[in-house]
Amino acid sequence: MAEIVNLRQAKKQAARKAARSAADANAAKHGRTKAERELEKARAEKATRTLDGHRRETE
């Protein structure tokens, strides 16, 4: 005998699976990890501090 399937639940599950695969594809194409974003921010801040440290003060 065949297994009984709730079509409403099956449809929702298929939609969730499709949304998840689309999200994974977008993350692979466009996204960066949190560690990568923080590293870039830290490097930019360090560059700014270094530049400010080398400025001459004129009066």
N, C-alpha and C positions, 0 to 999 in steps of 0.2 A: 504494500500500500504506500502511496505517496505521502510525504511529509506536509503537514498543513503550514502554510506561510501566510502571515499577516501582510497584505499588500501595502498598507499604510506604513508599517514599520520598514518594510523592504525598500520602499521608495525613499523614505527619509535616510536610511542607511546609505543608499546609493548616492544621494545628493551630498551627504557628508563626505563620502569617499572622493567624489569629484571635486568638491571644494578644497579638500585637503591636498589633493594632487596639484590643483591650480596654485594654491598658496605655496607649496614646495617649489614649484617651477618658478614662481615670481621671486621667491627668496633666493634661489640659486642664481637668478639672472640679475637681480637688483640689490639684494640685501647684503649687509655686512654684519658680522657678529658684534656683540657688545664690546668684546675685548678690542676689536679692530677700531671701533669708534673711539673708545677711551684712549687707545694708544695714539691715534691721530690728534685728539684733543690735547693730550699731554705734550706731544711734540710741538704743536703750535704754541702752546703756552711757554714752553722752554725757549723757543725761538724768539718770542716776544720779550721775555725776560733778558735774554742774551743781548738782543738789539738795544733794549732800554739801558742795559748796563754799559754799553759802549758809546752812549750819546754824550756829547759835550754840552755842558751847561753854559749858555751865553747870557751875559747880563750887560 
